[in-house]
């Protein structure tokens, strides 16, 4: 069976970020049981089985398995995935559940009616396999993980297009809460594996299970990636129940008071301007400046804060040594860049010396502008705005966009480097297409200067309208 996506790449990255201990299970319902024969490495049960046994054979044994109605031990499992109706007598009347799980048959009947089941008649078989092998295009994906890992996965799914997630537990037959509910709602469904899944499917004490519609896997991975960049990772390090948490809390907690200073109480409008290398941020910013928007450029600030004998310069020289100095005692930026480019620890250290000083200088420059004009529309140009997670500072974001192929050519020509080197540099940042997803405004800078200017002039009118709306809102409150 052909697959539409490279599931190997998606799954391996997810396994790495979540530190999963068992394979994510690709789960597919088949309209004809003969389709099982077309799946490579297919194993069919030699004895009657339960659904949870098959799942464990995949996620723990690394097997590809499939079954039709005749392979199941009782009608309970196949009734959940729509392979058969559950008989009324002995099951839907509550008798079966009342033997162990409920006080009366009435409670047992209520129990069966509460279990979500897939409609009968569409499917004849089920196939499961480790998704990492690209076995087939799955309908859903089953992920088993501990509560900390699941919390991270939920956060990842909620990162974009936020939605409160509701999860259910019917009790025993929990596979219905994950598998059937996911099929029926088209939404991720998490539950607690039941007694049967722990006894027959060997789910561990700490295990939870989530069924994800296959099309949500890339969304989950994208959320995991961005949370990782923001420091939300598994395993979760302990700050200490009796420790001073001021240094362990996320930066956003301590930055709220600073945000009040930056946003101000006047009618200023702050626009974060970003893009990627060679997209033309400076060109667009200059056009906006001509229309009346003063610029604060973080690249300029970054040069100013590392001038010889300033605090950031001293910290950098103390850490990296005088080898990164030129004859005039200024920083050799190329040498410093070469040192930190492939070394995340050193890059983070360098950023810790520079970024706080840039922030201080930014606030001083902003206050100077807004004291002169409390109604200024201020554009703040930051090349790595999204990588540094600074979008919260601004009223709106503007991304200057060109296609990546054009970026590669422009960067190669501008810096006199090969296109391969240019591509490697671009791939060290968030892609320009991903950045567009963060922006309220986009200027496409891939055609003529005149066409870019036309977009900027239209944007300027939009910004003035946004500022007026902000001012009216403040007056109303």
Secondary structure as UniProt FT lines:
FT   HELIX           7..18
FT   STRAND          25..30
FT   HELIX           33..38
FT   TURN            40..41
FT   STRAND          42..44
FT   HELIX           51..59
FT   TURN            60..61
FT   STRAND          64..68
FT   HELIX           69..71
FT   HELIX           75..80
FT   TURN            81..82
FT   HELIX           88..92
FT   HELIX           95..100
FT   HELIX           105..114
FT   TURN            120..121
FT   STRAND          125..130
FT   HELIX           131..133
FT   STRAND          140..145
FT   HELIX           147..158
FT   HELIX           176..180
FT   HELIX           181..185
FT   STRAND          189..191
FT   HELIX           195..200
FT   TURN            205..206
FT   STRAND          208..213
FT   HELIX           214..216
FT   HELIX           217..229
FT   TURN            230..231
FT   TURN            241..242
FT   HELIX           245..247
FT   HELIX           251..254
FT   HELIX           256..263
FT   STRAND          269..274
FT   TURN            277..278
FT   HELIX           281..291
FT   STRAND          295..297
FT   HELIX           298..304
FT   TURN            305..306
FT   TURN            308..309
FT   HELIX           311..320
FT   HELIX           322..324
FT   TURN            327..328
FT   HELIX           333..340
FT   TURN            341..342
FT   HELIX           344..372
FT   TURN            374..375
FT   STRAND          377..381
FT   TURN            383..389
FT   HELIX           391..393
FT   STRAND          396..401
FT   HELIX           404..415
FT   HELIX           419..427
FT   HELIX           432..436
FT   TURN            437..438
FT   STRAND          441..444
FT   HELIX           449..476
//
